[in-house]
Amino acid sequence: MTMKAALLKSFGSPLVVETLPDPVLGTGEVVVDVVASSVLPYMGEVLSGERGYLLQLPLVPGVGAIGRVRAVGPDATRVTVGDWVFCDPTVRSRDDARTPDITLQGLSARGDGGLRLQRHFRHGPFAEQMLIPTENAIPIGPIDAADAGRWCALGPLLVPYGGFLAAELEAGETVLVSGATGYFGSGAVHVALAMGAGCVVAPGRNEKVLDDLVRRFGPRVRPVRLTGDEDEDGERMRRAAPGAIDCVLDLLPPGAGPTPVRTAAMTVREFGRVVLMGGVGMQGGEDLHLPYSWLMRNSVTVRGRWMYPAGAVARLIALIRSGLLDLTEYDVAEFALGEANEAVAHAAAEGGAFRATVLRPDQR
């Protein structure tokens, strides 16, 4: 049996839709019929090689999908054929629970161990089917197939959710989201409010998006229009908050540079927490420098977080099902599998706050 898939054969070349063998099911694995898969705004940079992500080509790209279980291995006890699931792209090795190697299936890998994982869990969701570890098939409950594209918003919401779990965010706290007008940052504002944040300070340069955040979520969002002056911007952020800023989450991309990240981080209160999830320095630019004495004397906790812990997906789905996190905030543009290159171009040109681009392999 065969399936259709969009294949990346070399960095910088267009995706080519070809016929590949169906995935072969093994123990500890699930095969999923892909209904909708996310197209990141920067997917074009990944496919061109600009981002320098670790990928073994040829490869079916993509990251995260919504689908229905086609087949399960003999060790599956809960997930059954026909279940609607989120295909979690964060694949962890099973032979070291404390420090597992990780690959983002269809997107990237972390180090040599992640590349070893990628040899097996290699192909992403730009295909009619995909093979994933059993634990990465996360049930989402019954949905209308027409809503599968909107459920792909789990991806940009999971990243900041992982950051806030790392920060141990508590209800009523004041949060500052560095990069609040971006693809992941706007999702962070949404997630923080769903988790009970009393106030979200949202700095950014895009006034249209800042105004839209207030329109969507009301006075708990405090927009701050950045000027580029580090001292002035830091003071504006502090004044926007109703009190001390408890937590800062940075989601700025590599091109932002370290200055706005440092400005935001240094608004946090004594004993506050700063979580770094953005891309500063990842493409060879200047790295982030925070003053030792300020960190020490103010007892500030700085923590890096890549993606999210294993149990986060089910917890976020519960927030959605409870009505605290509303996926209808997202505008979705859908493309058929044969339009994969057009989808990548659309995501780059039109992707941003509360905009999702998805591939629908079930469309012809």
Secondary structure, 3 states (H helix, E strand, C coil): CEEEEEEECCCCCCCEEEEEECCCCCCCEEEEEEEEEECCCCHHHHHHCCCCCCCCCCECCCCCEEEEEEEECCCCCCCCCCCEEEECCEEECCCCCCCCCEEECCCEECHHHHHHHHCCCCCCCCECEEEEEHHHEEECCCCCHHHHHHHCCHHHHHHHHHHHHHHCCCCCCEEEEECCCCHHHHHHHHHHHHCCCCEEEEEECCHHHHHHHHHHHHHHEEEEECCCCHHHHHHHHHHHCCCCEEEEEECCCHHHCHHHHHHHHCCEEEEEEEEECCCCCCCCCCCCCCCHHHHHHCCCEEEECCCCCCCHHHHHHHHHHHCCCCHHHCEEEEEEHHHHHHHHHHHHHHCECCEEEEEECCCC
